[in-house]
Amino acid sequence: MEIILSTTPDGIELQRNPSVFKMGLIKRVFLPLIEAWFNGIVSGLKDADLIILSVTSIIAGLSCIEKYPNIKAVGIYTYPCTRTSEFSPPALGGKSESLFNWINSLKWTMFEYGASSMYTDKINQLRANINLPPIKLNYDQMIRSVLKRPMLTATIYSKCLLSRPSDWSENEFMVGPIIEEENNDFQPSNDLQEFLNKWKNEKIIYIGIGSMMSIMFSTDEQLQFLTNIQTTIKNTNSKVIISLVGFQNIDENKLLNQENIFYLKQSIPHTWLFPKMSAAIHHGGAGTTHTSLRFGLPTLILPFGADQPFNADRVFINKLGPKPIPIRQMNVKNLTNAIQDLMNNYTVYKNNAQKIGLLIKNEDGLSHCIQLIEKELAA
């Protein structure tokens, strides 16, 4: 997906100007991916006992496992994929919930209709290639049609951020995130350690946007983003570590060398770095969001799209950080205001983040997922 979005004309156009109304463009970008995933899954299933369906493989996976009637299946999702009236579909983006349940349900219907409109013809073409009949692309109907029974699913999302819906069936579980164990063996560079030592009595903010930056922004836009960050840091007199991972073709000579800014040029384990931070600013991916909260960090999210606005809204609703700023709306003024909010209300955000961090640590999503897999294999 990253290669297509960053190297093909259609992918580049979509990443520069993403819109749900560009259905033809979206199809040209994503339908080849669906075909590759479908064929890859069919090839892998012939010698498998069980398939684990992820968020990205749901449509292709459920559509092809009918070829092997004895295959077992478990869903492990980074965000909820089963409809509910209690919140909106995370993949749709935007706010996580409405005051009116009927609006949440309507958004699920809209999301399912959009997915069905985009993928049905391609999926049924691929099914015909392996002698399977047409299928209607509706999550619940697909499970009933293909598996003939309910499928065990584990949503690796914290119940502290989002309560398990009361209208889910008994085979749907909210188990908590899967977070890497703390890495105490990591050896930082001397200059990073010196920076941490120098400001150990100050609040240090981590800023990391991940690989989405190079996918969604041109080189000039990436540099402007960093310039805005640098100006904001100067305005707020903050101490920050900025991860450059995900940025491409940046002329480092154009970066301001300030004593209160450290540029991370390589990935390092969040589980090593975050315990040494006082707050985090990031794109709002499910893993980074849960990890920053796991270590009790007040969090400001600058979401790109997909489930990131949903995650950002959950952080804001739970008073774990300031109101999120969509990445393309971020500027010096609103980022300065957000960081001032972060620091002015730091005690409140910190206390809430520490409380939820302890709960997330004890959720142990990995063990729950393993138990569900073992249960399905033994059935």
N, C-alpha and C positions, 0 to 999 in steps of 0.2 A: 504494500500500500504506500509506504513512504517513497519507494522508488518511482511508482507511477505518478504520485502527486508532485514530485519534485523534478521529473525528467520529461514527461510527456506534455504536449501542448494542451490537451484537455485537462490533465491533472494540474498543471500550473495555473490555468484559467480558473479552475474550481477553487484552488487554495487561495488565490488572490481575492476572489469574489464569491465566497460560499453562500449559497441560497437554496432553500428547499424548493424554490420555484423553477430552478434550472434542471428539470427532470431529465431532459434529453442529455445534457452534459453529465449529470450524475450517473445515468445509465452507462454512458460510454466509458466512464472511469471505473465503475464498480462491477459491472456485469462480467468483464474478463476475470476479475478477482474471484467472483462467485464460482465461475467455471473451474478455475484452478483449484480452489478449495474443495469443490465437489469431487473432482477427479482424484485429488490427493486423498481425500477421506475414503472414497470407494476403494482405492488401491490399498490403503492401510487396513481396512476392515476385514479383508479376507482371512487374515491370520489372527484376528483379535477376539478376545472374549468380552471386552467391554469398551465402550467409547465414553470419554468425558467431553461433554459439550461445553464450549465456552461461549461468551457473548457473541464473538465474531463468527463462530461456527454453527450457531443454532439452525439457521435456515438451511444451509448446505448439509449439515450433519443429519438433521431430522429427515431431510428429503432423500437421503441415499441409504440409510441404514436398513430400510425395508428390503434391500437386496439380500441381506443376511438375516433371516428371521430369528436366529438364535442369539444375536448380539444383544448384550445388555447395555443400558445407558444410564448415566448420571449427569445431571447438569451442575456445573460449578461456575457461578456468575459473579463478576466483580460488582455488579449492581442489579437491582431487581428487574427481572424480565417477565414476570407474571403480572397480568393486569390486576388492579385493585382500585377501589373507589377512594382510597385514603391518601394517595399521592399520585403525581403525574409520572409518565414514563421517563426515566432518567435520560434515555438516549435522545429524547426530543429536545433537550436543552431547556433553558429558561428556569422559572421558579419551580420549586420542588412540589408545591401543593397549592390548592385553592381552598378558600373557606367553604366552598360548596362541592360536595362529593360528586355531583353530577358533572361538574366541569372536569374533574380528574378523570372520570370514566370516559367523557367525550374525547379527551386528549389521547387516551389509550386507543380508542376507536380510530381516531385520525391517524395515529402512528401506525397501527396495524394495516389500515387501508393504504397508506403510503408505501409500506414495505411490500404489501401484496401487489400493488400496481407496478412496482418497480421490478420485482423479482419473479413473479409467477410464470411468465412466458419462458424465461431462461431456465428456471428450475424444471419445468415440465418438459422442455426440450432435452435437458440433460437426463431426466428420468427416462424419457423415451429411448435414449441411446443405450440404456442398460435394461430395457424391457420392463419398465415400471409404469403403471398407469398415472394419469395426471393427478395432482393433489392440490388442495386449496391451502394457500399459505396463511394459516391462522394457527398461532402457537398451540392453543388448547386442542383444537381440532386435529392438528398434525400429530400430537402425542397420542390422542385416542385412536387415530387412524393407523399410525405406524406401529406403536408399541402395544396397543390393545389393553393398556393398563396405565395407571399413574406412574410418572417418572419421579424418582427422588431428585430433589434439587437443593443445593446449598448456595445461598447468596452470601458471599464473603464480605459483608458490610456490617458495620457495628450497629447493634441494636441501641446503643447509646446515642447515635446520630439519627437513627431512623427506626422507629418501632416496627416490629413484624406486623404486617396487616392482619386484622382479625378475620378478613374475608378470604385469606389464603386457605388452601386445602391442607390436610395434615401431613402430606408428603413434601411440603414446601418449608424449608428451614432458613432462618437468618442466623448464621453461625459466627459472625465476627470476621475480621480481616485476617489474611495470612501475611505476617510481617517477618522479615528475616530476623534471625537472632542477633543480638548485639555482637559486634565485631571488635573484640579487644586486641586482636593481633595486628590490626592495621597500623602501619608506620607512616605517619604524615611526613611531608617534606619539611626541611628545616625552616623555610620561610613561612609556611603555614603555621607551624608550631610557634614560631616567634610572634606572628600576628595574634594568635590565640593568647599567648602569655602577656603580650603588651596590653590587651584590652580585657583581661580576665575579670576585672572589676567593673566593666561596663556591659551594657546590653548589646549583644551582637546579633544582627539580623541576617538570616540566610535568605538569599534570593536565587531561585533556580526555576527556569521555565521548561527545561527538558527538550526533547528532540522536536517538539512541535514548532519551535521557533524557526528552524530551517525549512520545515515543510510549508509553513503558512506565511512567512515573511521573506521578502527579497533581502539582498545584502544591505542595501541602503536603509531599508526599514529596520533591519536588525541593529544597525549602527545607531539609528535615531532612537530606538528603544533604549539602548545602553546609554546614550547621551542624556535622555530624560531621567533615567535612573541616577546617573551621576549628579545631575543638577539637583534632583530631589534629595539625595544624600547630603549634598552640601547645604541645602536649605534647612534640613532637619538636624544636621550635625550628628548623623547616625554612624554607627560602626557596622560594616556589612561585609559579608562574604558573598560574592557574585559568581555563580557557576556559569562558565562559558560553554559548557557541554551542550550541544545542540545548535550553537551558533556556527556558521560557516563563512569562510573567506573574510573574516573580520581582520582589518589592519590594526594590530595591537598598538601600533604607534599613535593611533587616534584615540586611544583610551586614556582618560585622565589618571595620572599616578598620584593618588591621594593616600596619605598614611592611614586613613580610616577605611580604605577599601582594599579587599584582597580578592584577586581574580583566580578562581579555580579553573584550571585548564584541562583537568582530567577528572573522570568520575571517581568518587570515593564513597564508601558505604554511608548511607544516611544514618544507619544505626550507630556508627562511630561519631559522626559529626553532630547530629541533632542534640544529643545530651549536652553538648558544649555551646549550643545556641540559646538565645533568649526568645526568639520569635522566628517565624518563617513566612516568606512570600513566595508563592509558587502557582503553577497553572491549574492545580486542582484535580490532577489524576487521582484515581481511587487509592493507589498505593502510597503516593506521596502524602495525600491528605491524611490517611490513617496513621502513617508513620510520624508525621509532625505532631499529630494529636497524641499518639502513643507516648511521646516524650514530653508531653505537657506544654507544647509551644503555642502561644497565641498565633493565629494564622490568618493571613490576608491572601485571598485567591484572586488571580487574574486569569479567568477562564478563556479558553479558545472556543470550544464547542463540545458536542457529544454529551457525555455525562458530567463534564466539568462544571457547567453552570449549576447543575443539580447539587453536586457536592459542595460548591461554594455557598449555595443557599442554605444547605444544612448546617454549615459552619456558622453562618451569620445568624440563623434562627436560634441556634443553641448558645449564642453569645460567647463564641470562641474566637471571635475576631471581627474586624470592621466589615462593612458592607462591601461585597466583591466589586471589582472593576473589570468589565469585559476588556480583553486584551487590546482590541482595536480602539477602545475608547480611553485607554490609559494615556494621561499626559502629566506634565509636571505638577499642575495645580491639583488634580484629583488624587494623584499619588501622594503628594505632600500632605493633603488633608487626611488621607487614610492612615499614613504613618503617624501623624500627630494624634489621630484617634487611637491608634494602636498603643502609643506610649501614654497618652492621657488616661486611658482606661485600662492600663496594663494589668493592674492588680485584679480587676474583675475577670478579664480574659484569661489571665494566668491561673487563677484559682479554678475557673471552670475547666480549662484545658487539663490541669493536673488531675482533677477528679475523673474526667472522662478517660484520661490516659491510663489510670490504674484499672478502670473497667475494661478498656480495650486489651490491655495486657493479659487480663484474666479470661478473655473470651476464647482464645486459643482456637481460631478458625481452622487451622491445619488439622488438628486432631479430630475435629468434628467431620471434616471432609474425608479423612481416612476411614473413619467409622462408617460413613455412608457408603463408600466404595466397597469396603469389606462386606457390609450388609447386603449390597446388591449382588456381589459375586457369590455370596453364600446362598442366595435365594433360589 
